[in-house]
């Protein structure tokens, strides 16, 4: 039994005790009951990060299950869901799903689910992949950046959503369209180290028009669609009117950085869609406060340092992706606490929302009787600095290097097993595959 004066429960934050039996929460009791006492340190539900690019097998030198799940445990993330591209083979068939599952074996420090991929020509595989354990599917409406994972056009999007409509499984969409991106190319400067040039190359319209297409197609098919890594705040108005079939997430980097503050020749900030201006960031925060966004997730998308072209500062050629899995919780909490938001907001957006998206909320995402005993002990006022020595990701490249953050994960428990405590990994790898 574990107790704290601040336990973050679905109905609020209060003194309580959490009783664990066989890896599940047996009951929630009063604080007066004896047990391991964390005092004023908060007990939160484990973070569920439903947007992580692990890249194993095939590109394990970018990131692998061992390093990704170690970083997750250090950051209070007790469940991740891996994206289907960047690994070789990509997770676009039942056979490929099993290849990835085999690659996970024995390497997981936290529980892990798998998204499948929806690509041209594989609509007939989707239901079989659900039966094999996939939690849902990810697609791109624009070039994915890797040749193994093709993007869908409007007809392909409709076919995938129609296939999934009766299953209840979500289709996660990278919502950008090529048309506005192609139109922008003619007016770009020649300065490939310019971050402003990169932002101009992927205008808001590419994202907003894509979101409108997804909203319309989801409505017509009756399927569940979800916009990943929302960056353009113009998409919020579409979400407001399409809640029956459409949800969305955003990421720490869109809520933390702004384009005007990003120096040129620093490709570690490059991601797609791009980080936009400060006014756009403030609109995203207002969307969060209004309840328009289901989740905040990392979109952890690492690569090897040489693919970031750090020496030349070539933003144009650099791989687009930001590493933040380990630090997503303190990044978001630092920003939230400055805005008067609470730990309940963290639980809602970083635990409950992602678990609902992945349809694993019967087991994950909140501290409630019968659910997995996934929880963290969080020192929400403790400051720390992001230094290379504490980074658990395979590579140390992150735009958060040197950032002063608030909120230290003192301990992480996965199904009642302590896997992280006071800066150290504890015990063996006990993570399991979370299937549909």
SVG drawing of the C-alpha trace seen along z (x, -y; Angstrom):
<svg xmlns="http://www.w3.org/2000/svg" viewBox="-22 -36 52 49">
<polyline fill="none" stroke="black" stroke-width="0.4" points="0.0,0.0 1.2,-3.5 -0.1,-6.8 0.3,-10.5 -1.4,-13.7 -1.9,-14.4 -3.2,-11.5 -4.4,-12.5 -7.7,-10.6 -10.3,-10.9 -12.5,-13.0 -9.7,-15.3 -6.6,-15.5 -6.8,-14.4 -5.1,-12.5 -5.5,-8.8 -3.9,-5.4 -3.5,-3.1 -3.7,0.6 -2.1,2.9 -2.6,6.6 -1.3,8.8 -0.4,5.8 -3.8,4.1 -5.3,1.5 -7.3,3.3 -8.9,0.3 -8.4,-3.4 -8.4,-4.0 -7.9,-6.8 -4.6,-8.4 -4.8,-7.2 -4.1,-3.6 -0.6,-2.5 1.8,-1.9 4.7,-3.5 4.2,-7.2 5.2,-9.7 4.0,-12.6 3.5,-15.7 4.9,-14.2 2.1,-13.6 1.0,-10.2 -0.1,-10.5 -1.3,-7.9 1.5,-6.8 1.9,-8.8 0.6,-7.1 2.5,-8.3 0.6,-7.2 3.0,-8.8 6.6,-7.3 8.8,-6.4 11.0,-3.5 12.3,-2.5 13.2,1.1 13.9,3.3 15.7,1.8 16.7,-1.6 17.6,-0.7 20.6,-2.9 18.1,-5.8 16.3,-4.4 15.3,-1.0 12.9,0.6 15.6,0.9 16.6,-2.7 13.2,-4.2 11.5,-2.3 14.4,-3.2 13.8,-6.9 10.1,-6.4 10.5,-4.9 12.8,-7.8 10.2,-10.3 7.2,-8.7 5.8,-7.1 4.4,-3.7 2.9,-2.9 4.1,-3.9 2.5,-3.1 5.0,-2.7 4.4,-4.3 4.5,-2.0 7.0,-3.8 10.8,-4.1 11.2,-0.5 12.1,2.0 9.7,3.6 7.1,0.9 4.2,2.3 1.8,2.5 0.9,6.3 0.2,9.0 3.6,10.5 5.4,7.2 3.4,6.8 4.8,10.1 8.3,9.1 8.0,6.0 6.5,7.9 9.4,10.3 11.9,7.4 10.3,6.1 10.7,9.4 12.8,9.0 13.7,5.3 10.7,3.5 11.0,1.6 7.4,0.2 4.3,1.6 4.1,1.1 1.4,1.1 1.7,1.0 0.0,-1.1 -0.3,0.4 0.1,-1.5 -2.5,-2.4 -0.7,-2.8 -1.7,-2.4 -2.9,1.1 -3.2,2.5 -6.8,1.8 -7.5,5.5 -4.9,6.1 -6.3,3.7 -8.9,5.9 -6.5,8.9 -3.9,6.6 -6.5,5.5 -7.2,9.2 -3.4,9.7 -3.1,7.0 -2.7,3.6 -4.4,0.8 -5.3,-1.2 -3.6,-2.7 -1.5,-5.7 -1.5,-7.2 0.1,-10.1 -1.5,-12.5 1.9,-13.7 5.3,-12.1 6.2,-10.4 10.0,-10.9 10.7,-7.2 10.1,-5.2 8.8,-2.1 5.7,-4.0 3.6,-5.5 1.0,-8.2 -2.7,-8.0 -4.6,-10.2 -8.2,-11.3 -9.6,-8.0 -7.2,-6.0 -8.2,-7.9 -11.8,-7.1 -11.1,-3.5 -9.2,-3.1 -11.8,-5.0 -14.6,-2.9 -12.8,0.3 -12.3,-0.8 -15.8,-2.3 -17.4,0.8 -14.3,1.7 -14.2,-1.4 -10.4,-1.5 -9.0,-4.9 -7.2,-6.1 -4.4,-8.5 -3.6,-11.0 -0.5,-13.1 -2.6,-15.9 -0.7,-17.9 -1.5,-18.2 1.1,-18.4 -0.7,-21.2 0.0,-24.1 3.5,-22.8 4.3,-22.6 2.8,-26.1 5.1,-27.6 8.3,-26.3 8.4,-29.0 8.8,-31.8 11.4,-30.3 14.8,-31.9 18.0,-30.0 19.2,-30.1 18.8,-26.4 19.9,-27.2 17.0,-29.5 14.3,-28.3 11.8,-30.9 12.4,-29.4 11.5,-26.0 8.3,-27.3 7.3,-29.0 7.9,-25.7 5.1,-24.0 2.4,-26.6 -0.6,-26.5 -2.9,-25.9 -1.3,-22.5 -2.4,-21.4 -5.8,-23.1 -6.9,-21.9 -5.9,-18.4 -7.8,-18.5 -10.9,-19.7 -10.6,-16.7 -10.2,-14.3 -13.2,-15.8 -15.4,-15.5 -14.3,-11.9 -14.7,-10.7 -18.2,-12.2 -19.3,-10.5 -17.9,-7.1 -18.8,-7.2 -15.3,-6.2 -13.0,-7.5 -10.2,-9.8 -7.5,-11.5 -5.2,-14.3 -1.7,-13.7 0.7,-16.5 -1.6,-19.4 0.6,-22.5 -1.6,-24.9 -4.1,-26.5 -6.4,-27.2 -7.4,-23.5 -9.1,-24.1 -12.2,-25.6 -12.7,-22.4 -12.2,-20.3 -14.9,-22.3 -17.5,-21.3 -16.4,-17.7 -16.1,-16.2 -18.4,-13.3 -15.8,-11.6 -12.6,-13.6 -10.1,-14.1 -6.6,-15.6 -3.4,-15.8 -0.6,-18.3 3.0,-18.0 5.3,-19.6 7.4,-21.3 4.4,-23.2 3.4,-24.3 7.0,-25.3 8.9,-26.8 7.9,-29.5 9.4,-30.1 10.7,-33.6 12.9,-32.3 14.5,-29.4 17.9,-30.4 19.0,-29.6 21.4,-26.7 19.9,-24.6 18.2,-21.6 17.5,-20.0 14.3,-22.1 13.1,-20.7 9.9,-18.7 6.9,-18.3 4.6,-20.1 6.9,-22.9 6.9,-24.9 4.9,-28.0 4.8,-31.5 4.1,-32.6 0.5,-33.8 -0.2,-30.3 1.2,-28.7 -1.1,-30.8 -4.1,-29.7 -3.1,-26.1 -3.1,-26.7 -6.5,-28.3 -7.7,-25.2 -6.4,-23.0 -8.2,-25.2 -11.4,-24.9 -11.1,-21.1 -10.6,-20.8 -7.6,-18.5 -7.7,-15.0 -4.1,-14.5 -0.6,-15.9 2.0,-13.3 5.7,-13.5 5.9,-12.6 9.4,-11.4 11.1,-11.0 14.8,-10.6 17.5,-9.9 21.3,-9.5 23.1,-12.8 24.6,-12.9 21.1,-12.9 20.4,-16.1 23.2,-17.9 24.2,-19.7 27.7,-20.6 26.4,-22.4 23.2,-23.7 21.3,-22.6 17.7,-22.7 16.5,-21.8 18.3,-18.4 18.0,-17.5 15.7,-14.7 12.5,-16.2 11.9,-15.0 12.3,-16.0 13.4,-13.8 11.5,-14.4 10.0,-11.2 11.9,-11.4 11.1,-15.0 7.5,-15.4 6.0,-15.4 8.2,-18.1 8.1,-20.2 4.3,-20.3 4.0,-20.6 6.5,-23.6 4.3,-25.4 1.0,-24.4 1.9,-25.4 2.9,-28.9 -0.6,-29.1 -2.4,-28.1 -3.3,-24.6 -3.2,-21.6 -2.0,-18.1 -5.5,-17.0 -4.9,-18.6 -1.7,-16.6 -3.6,-13.4 -6.5,-14.3 -4.2,-15.1 -1.2,-12.9 -2.7,-9.8 -6.4,-9.5 -6.7,-11.0 -3.9,-8.9 -5.3,-5.7 -8.8,-6.6 -7.4,-7.1 -5.6,-3.8 -8.7,-2.1 -6.7,-0.7 -8.4,-2.9 -10.0,0.2 -6.5,1.0 -4.5,-2.2 -4.6,-5.9 -6.1,-6.5 -5.9,-5.5 -9.1,-3.4 -10.1,0.0 -9.3,2.8 -6.8,0.9 -3.1,1.7 -1.1,0.2 0.8,-2.1 1.7,-5.2 4.5,-7.7 5.7,-9.7 6.2,-13.2 8.0,-16.1 6.2,-18.8 8.1,-21.8 11.7,-20.4 13.8,-22.1 16.3,-20.4 18.3,-21.2 18.3,-19.0 21.9,-17.9 23.4,-15.2 24.4,-13.1 20.7,-12.4 19.4,-11.7 18.3,-8.1 17.4,-8.2 19.9,-6.5 21.2,-9.9 21.6,-13.1 20.4,-15.5 17.3,-17.4 16.3,-21.1 15.5,-21.0 19.3,-20.7 20.0,-23.2 16.4,-23.9 15.5,-24.6 12.3,-22.6 10.2,-21.9 9.0,-18.5 11.1,-15.5 9.9,-11.9 11.1,-10.3 9.7,-6.8 7.9,-4.9 5.7,-1.8 4.5,0.4 1.8,2.9 3.0,2.4 6.6,3.1 9.1,0.2 11.2,-0.4 12.7,-3.8 13.7,-5.5 15.7,-8.6 17.7,-8.7 18.2,-4.9 16.6,-2.0 15.3,0.6 14.8,4.3 14.5,6.3 12.6,5.5 9.0,6.3 7.2,4.4 4.6,6.4 2.9,6.0 -0.4,4.2 -2.7,5.6 -6.1,4.6"/>
</svg>
